[in-house]
Amino acid sequence: MDIFLILAESARSAVGPVAAIYALAAIGLNLHFGYTGLLNFGQVGFMLVGAYGVGISVAVFELPLLVGFALGVACAVVLALLLGIPTLRLRADYLAITTIAAAEVLRLVYRAGFAEPLTNGVYGLQNLSGEFRTWNLIFDPGERYGIGAFSFSGNHMWLMAVAWGLVALTALLTWLLMHSPWGRVVKGIREDEEAVRSLGKNVFAYKMQVLVLGGVIGALAGCLMAVHQGAIQPDQFKPQVTFFLWVILLLGGAGRVFGPIVGSMAFWFLMTFTDRFLRGLGAEGYLPFLSGPDFGAIQLAFVGVMLVLLIVFRPQGLIGDRKEMLINVK
């Protein structure tokens, strides 16, 4: 077992396109929970409508990719309004229940038989990344960039440039918003909603704005996922994706601009390292009681254990501030 090869592959995952996509989705979740205190357990639903906005536009109606991105964002706005209008005036747990249920209902609707003319049901949609690759005027698709196992194809480099660029832009937007009067009101809602309401602020309107903005960022992550994979299928958007995003957010640090970015890089490094290390031990006969599917199950168990340890020993995350996780900070 080559530990240096495993470390190189793990580092590759930490900076790869998947890490960037999850970082982008976690930035949206950070706006919801980290800064506003909204318990959104259905961020994967926003990713789903974003991905299928691209998929249906490109694969079904043969529209330009930018139209697909616009449709995905528009669907995210509509979804946020549908979720927020009946729940944001109520307690936080109502939003949590509504979002996790809505995300799962959407997944079942998109895979249902009556939706097949648009979504192709359980088989999903394919050939979604061709136009995106034609935009690449920087990296040669036939070349590899990097050293050894820590290398990427030209297409992956182009996607990484776009994805991490969007991550940087949304992180900058988050910083600007949170250092504005609007951001101070939002953080005030997280700490004491009644106090903000007593100052004459429309708490419902602020919550709705945050829900829409975070959902749009999640939809952009879904759009990039569709482009990265070149194909989408409803069962890719199961609730466990949202739980991965929560682990990423808590691992990096909720309520911090760079928390989701650091969390995503650390998460995918650890996930890849765990998988490769266990498979390496299995290949050398040290784990004869495990077979192929068992390694994936252990990975998911590892995510659960990591989340429990975070909550117990470091609830503020790697770069978080413990005060950000407390209520009514003095």
LOMAR-151660 format. One record per residue (C-alpha): residue in one letter; x, y, z. Coordinates in steps of 0.25 Angstrom, whole numbers, plus 5000, padded with zeros to 4 digits. Each point is the difference from the previous one (the first is absolute). Layout:
% LOMAR-151660
AXYZ...
This chain:
% LOMAR-151660
M500050005000D500650134995I499650115011F500650114992L499149964988I498850005009L500450145006A500250054986E498649954996S499450065012A500650134998R499549994985S498649985006A500150125009V500250104989G499249934989P498750044994V499249925009A500650075012A499750134993I498549974997Y499849955015A500750135005L499050084991A498849935006A500550015014I500250154998G498550014998L499749915012N500950095008L499250124996H498849935005F500549945013G501350065003Y499650144999T498550005001G499749885008L499049944990L500049845001N500049964986F500149854999G499750004985Q501150074993V500149894991G498650034994F500650144995M501249924994L499049914993V499150114994G501350074995A500649874994Y498749974993G499850144995V501349974992G499649864997I498650034994S500550124993V501249944993A499649854998V498550024998F499850134993E501450024995L500150145005P501350075003L500749975013L499950145006V498549984998G500149885009F500750075011A499050114999L498849905001G500749935012V500250135007A498550044997C499549865005A500850025013V499450145003V498649944998L500349885009A500550095011L498750084999L499249885001L500749955012G500250135007I498650074999P499349895008T501149975010L500950125003R499050075009L500049875009R501049945009A501349954993D499749865001Y498950014990L500950054990A500949885003I498949904998T499550074988T501350014993I500449855002A498749954995A499950104988A501449954995E499649855001V498750034994L500750074988R500949884998L498849914999V499350094991Y501250014991R500149854999A498549974998G499449954988F499250124996A501250095000E500849914990P499750094988L500950115007T500949925010N500149874994G499649945013V501049915007Y500950004988G500350145001L500650104989Q501349994993N500950084991L500050135008S501450055000G500450014986E499750154998F500750035013R501349934995T499950094987W500150125009N501449955005L501150094993I501049995011F500349855002D500349894990P499049895001G501149904996E501050045010R500149975015Y500450115010G500749965013I501049905005G499749855001A498849965007F499850155003S499650044986F498750034992S499650004986G499850134992N498549995001H500049985015M501050125001W499050084993L498849965009M500950025012A500350144996V498550034998A499649935012W501050065010G499850134993L498550005004V500449955014A500950135001L498950094995T499049955009A500950005012L500350154997L498550024998T499849945014W501150085006L499550134994L498549975004M500449965015H500850135002S498850094995P498850055008W499249884993G501049905005R499950065014V498549985000V500149864995K501049965011G499150075010I498849914996R500949885003E500350055014D498750065004E498850014990E499150075010A501050115002V500250034986R498550004998S499850105011L500950094992G499050014989K500749904991N499249914991V500649875004F499249924991A500550084988Y501549985004K499849855002M499449994987Q501150074993V501149915007L499249884996V499950044985L501550045000G500549875006G499149924991V500550074988I501449975004G499649855002A499450004986L501350054994A500749895007G499049904994C500250064986L501549985001M499849865005A499249974987V501150064992H501149925007Q499349874999G499450024986A498849935005I499050005011Q499149905007P499050035011D500549905010Q501350085000F499350115009K499649915012P500050065014Q501449965003V500550114991T499450105009F500649935012F501450004993L499850154999W499650025015V501349925003I500850094991L499450135006L500249955015L501449954996G500550134995G499250095009A498650064999G499950154999R501350014994V500350054986F501149894997G499349895009P499349934988I501250014991V501049945011G498949905004S499849954986M501549984997A500249935014F498849914998W500449954986F501449985004L499649925012M498949924992T501049974989F501149965010T499149915008D499549934987R501449984994F500649965013L498949895003R500149954986G501549995001L499949925013G499049914994A500849984988E501249955009G499149915007Y499950075013L498550024999P499549864995F498650025006L499750124991S499650004986G499850114989P498750065005D500449995015F501050114997G499050104996A499149975012I501350025009Q500250144993L498550045004A500349955014F501250085001V499250134996G499149975011V501149985010M500750134995L498750085002V499849955014L501550035004L499850144995I498850035008V500649945012F501450065000R500050114990P498650054996Q500650134994G500849924989L501450014996I500050164998G498750035006D499850095012R499349945012K499250125002E499349984986M499449875006L499450075012I498750075002N499950145005V501550035000K500350115010
